[in-house]
């Protein structure tokens, strides 16, 4: 039965998901304007099957939740951490306990989550609550960009032109100085609840992650500042050289919402880079939007080819080939270096991702879905939309995959982008004494 709306308090639940930041957070801003706020994070992996968080992203999630709770506590509000099989039941329970009148969240676009959120929203409204959601993770909503015929884009170039013609950088919402909440600030209880989620690895595989990454909003802002202050790193000529730090490495921070794409966009605009350098990187932010548009409009693509003619492609499944690729033991130096970098750090340079993916699909004829599964489990920036688009692009079965027969020659790629063998020597030490050629 609907709740007695006149008796509800001016309090709201702010349901955090992949938006773990205090700066430039539209849902947070709206919730604070409403009144008292109860900050909630729900760990309900059963609702996301079959795309459960991989090992690397679980490690990152553990770290960023720990950092985010500290940030909230400094403002007077702890993070309510709950786990279960039904997000709706958890929200309903807290709403009744605290007599709230409204629920806020920033939208997500993975197919199963979209369907879940629609059901939750309808159920809460039927029970007398107000629900308000916001775009806190993309430049544009997936349903906003339409072709002249009214359908979704399948090619990046016209999509990006449409985005650039329509978008206007919104004014950033500011970080609050305090949060009105009567939730007890019991750090020890939070840490116990976090440990109970079993996100942290039980083996020393994660040690490379701790050295290379700083999860959390502070780490994200520091990464952006470092990136835009050093022009040689901003998608310059060195962006394709895996042995140097020529890319932003902001992808995991963006995935978990520790920083918004508009914060990155503004950071690029305010930098001293020339117009060409700025646009080169901003195109990559639009690529990210394009990936989310594709998965929203074509929800079957994480498992099935976008182009139907590839549905019955004659893959030659071979567990030995797949395992050699996963372990970085293919015999192709730049590929093996990339796969070992991935295992130790949870990340792989984008150029090497394309080369390694092409080898698995085009040379070894292994299904792209197998590669997508491995990346999903081992990348700290594993994102369903980006992962799906990238693998379908390499396989030739997805959007913007022209020519479909594109093959990355792993020998020539190594000669061109690691000519002195610096990258290979770092990650494949058994080759370190070999001459460059």
Secondary structure, 3 states (H helix, E strand, C coil): CCCCHHHCCCEEEEEECCCCCCCCCHHHHHHHHHCEEEEEEEECHHHHCCCCCCHHHHHHHHHHHHHHHHHHHHCCCCCEEEECCCHHHHHHHHHHHHCCCEEEEECCCCHHHHHHHHHHHHHHHHCCCEEEEECCCCCCCCCCCCCCCCCCCCCHHHHHHHHHHHCCCCCCCCCCCCCCCCCCCCHHHHHHHHHHCCCCCCCHHHHHHHHHCCCCHHHHHHHHHHHHHCHHHCCCHHHHCCCCCCCCCCHHHHHCCCCCHHHHHHHHHHCCCCHHHHHHHHHHHHHHHHHHHHHHHCCCCCCCCCCHHHCCCCCCCCHHHHHHHHHCCCCCHHHHHHHHHHHHHCCCCHHHHHHHHHHHHHHCCCCHHHHHHHHHHHCCCCCHHHHHHHHHHHHCCCCCCCCCCCCCCHHHHHHHHCCCCHHHHHHCHHHCCCCCC
